[in-house]
Every structure is written in structure tokens, then in C-alpha cells.
Amino acid sequence: MMTDTSREAPTPYQLIGPSDSGEVSDLLDGQNVKDAKHRLQALIAEWLRMENLVVLTGAGTSVTSGGKTMANLERDVLETVNEATTVPAGVVKDNVFKIIEARKAESPKSGFEDWLSFLVNASHLATAAASPFSGVRWKGTANPTQADVAWVVERAGQSILSECALTLPEAPASGSSQIAPHLSFLAKLVARESNLGRAHLFTLNYDTLFEQALELLGIQYFDGFTGRADARFDPSVYGLDIYYPGEVAEGRVRRFDKFLHLYKLHGSIHWYVRGDELRARHPDLRPFRDYRALTCAERAAKLDSLAKSWPAVGILPTANKFAQTLSMPFAHLFRSFQIRLSAPQTFLLVLGYGFGDDHVTRIIETALINPSLIMLVVEPDPKSATIERIRRYKDLGKRAFVLTPTDAAFAAAKFTHATFDDFARSVMPDVQWLEDFLRLRRFEQQIAAGLKTDTADGART
């Protein structure tokens, strides 16, 4: 008789958190693949049954769908802006970009957010109606005008948003282990008992991958906007829910199962401003499907033709994000995040976020005072500074955990375990509804293929 030796292999995961003794340790240490998976899924299933479920996602959840880390985004945005044919005379590479590089040389910790912050602040100081400044003096010999600086800020924003115009595959593959991770994650997220509170999904991403997955799965959601054709921001919708009539004889209503609340903390590529109102309308993403495969010069040319007709609003990844979040709608969204984390019996699941946004991290750390909050951070790099941060949280109680690969598993296959994809497909407990959805999609594909064959045969006859 053959045995499955892979199940006897050591688990590729670590679950770092407080043990019964109060010391921080690996709760999966010494367990094999099978036993560790059972224990891990049992813990996650228990946490997912807590009354208040809050999810926070960052850039890491979009990487396999074409999204980029901050370092790669910085490089591509800078090079694309520099390749634009409409670059003003004062914004040549030896001027503004040289200033930025010099600033980074003076402050080694400076990065993409820092130099964007300098530009945004300089532009604001000289253009705000109440500002006493008429301009900003730059270091060195470069002297770009305010119009030059404003152009860089606008084009950098257009480039960032274009990089985030991601498209989810329209149909999943044949097996649940191969479908888009957003589909698997959301299907499992909403498969909660009907007597539990609704899931609250907060995302820092500009892209609309979650919205696309929700619509493909048929999951209803409120995202802070009312209306369909020309939606406007109305935070009161977060206080609503969806029910459907039961049997007439019963005289009762029942709660719709597949539903959640979605919050875009940093804005979205489908938001825009009309007058004094924030509106939402999903743009056609097809023109951007090949954008990330183009050279920087080709991207710059494409922006010239597309960006002018594609108004959008979002918070640029700058250091002054905290100040920007004080105004609507961001003030309400961040207040909602804080309120949800302070509710009793809360499970906070963090995916694809490296704790790099101070204003978000401060809210999380403040929420750890909540005695009934449990936090699980999924981190694919066992050497990440995030893990040491979670270790420090032990002083706040037995509530902060991090799922990460073992050093051996990471060395054998980097960024394979404890990624968003791996967590959504392999770690989260399976649900029957996802399998039923996949079976339906396969049936639809077979019917569509049969119709195409019949049409082609008819055309030949």
C-alpha cells in the first residue's frame, strides 16, 4: 500500500503568536503538513465566526493580477512621466527629477512618497486661494514654474491610476485551486452563518478587482455610493442591509446571505468629482489591458490620448495622506474603519499590507486596546519587519498573530506560501458554494462552446 509521504513532511507555515504560556512562539512548530493545516483552518474558521469580521487589504492582494509593489510603481511612473511628449521645459530630467534624486541622497530614507509629497506640497502652497506664497524656491540651478510642478503632479497621478486599471479574468479555470484568488477569497468570506454580522472589507488599493469579483460571484455590496448610472457618495448606505421576502404565509423577511460592505480607504480609479459632489462610474478598462506590457515611452503616449478623458480622484501615495483623509469622503471611511475595529468580538484579517501607511497603522495599533479583538496578519516574507512588529504587540494581550512561511519553505520557493493567492485558495477553509459556482461556470462555458460549434457548422452548410 502506498502512503502519502508529503503529509508527513514538515509544514511550510509558521503561525507566530502568543502561546498559552504568554510567550510568542510558532504555534505550528513540529507539525506535519496535514496536522498543521487542520489546526490552522480550525483556528481561522473559529475566528471567522466572530461577530464582527473586518478585512484590510493592501497592494499585495493585486500583484498576481498585474499590480505592482511601491518600488516597481515608483520606477515605472517616473520613467513614464519623463517620456511624455508634453513635458514642460522646466520639467526635464535634469531639473525636477534631479532635485528629487538630490533630496533622496540627502535623506537615504526618502522614497516615492517623499518626493511626491514635496511636489504636491509645493504646488499647493503656491496655488491655494488662501496661501500667502506665490512660489517655492528650489535647491540647485533648476527653477521650475508652478505650472511645471502642477503638471508633474497631475501626470504622476494619471500614471499611477493607469497602472491600477487592472482587469480580473472573466471566467475561472476548471479547478478551485486555479481560479482568481479574489473569487476564492470573497466566496469563502461571505460563507458565514446568517446570524453573524456582515463582513466589512477595507482596501487601500485604487484598482477595482474586488468589485469585479463581487459582481462575477453575484455578491451584493454597499460601497458608500447610491445609484447606478451616476452614483454619488452617500455614507448612510453603510447603515443599510439587504433582505428578501420569505413565504407569504410566514409574514417575515429573510436576510440575503451573499452580501458585504466595501470601503475604498484611499479612493478608487472609478471615483471622480463633479462640482462639489463625489461621483462614481466604472470606466471601460479594456484600453488599459495592454498598458503594463508597453515600454515607458509607449505608456506616455497612451496617457496623452486616454488620461484627459478619464477624470478620477484618489489619494496620491504621498506623506501628506493623513491630512487628506480629514476631508470627505475619506474622513467618514477612516472613521468607519476605526469604529469597526472598536466593536466587541472583532476579527481583523490583514492581507497584502506591510504596515507602511502610518495613519492606517496607528488606527490598528490603537484598536489593539480592544480586549476582544483578534488580528491575523498574512505575510509571505519570514524576514519582513512586519513580523517583529507583531511580536511587539504581545504586550497588548494574546490577540496578534502572523502567518508566514518557515525559513526553509521560503528558501525553497520564495513568495509561494502565505501570499494572498495561497491564503485564499489553500489556507482558508473550503466552502461548498464555491464548488457549486465553479460547476455552474463550467456548464455555462460548455453551452457557449456548443453554440459556437453549431453556429460554425451552420455557416459551413
Secondary structure, DSSP 8 states (H G I E B T S, - for coil): ----GGGGSB-SEEEEEE-TTS-EEETTTT-BHHHHHHHHHHHHHHHHTSSEEEEEE-GGGSGGGT---HHHHHHHHHHHHHH-TT--GGGSIIIIIHHHHHHHHHSTT--HHHHHHHHHHHHHHHHSTT-S-S----SSS----HHHHHHHHHHHHHHHHHHT-----SS--SSTTTS-HHHHHHHHHS---TTS--EEEEE--SS-HHHHHHHHHT-EEE-SEE-STTEEE-GGGGG---EEE--TTTT-EEE-SSEEEEEETTEETTEEEETTEEEE-----GGGTTGGGS-HHHHHHHHHHHGGG---EE--S-TTHHHHTTSTTHHHHHHHHHHHHHSSSEEEEEES--S--HHHHHHHHHHTTSTTEEEEEE-S-TT-HHHHHHHHGGGG-TTEEEEEE-HHHHHHSTT-SSSHHHIIIIIS---HHHHHHHHHHHHHHHHHHHHHHHHHHHHH-
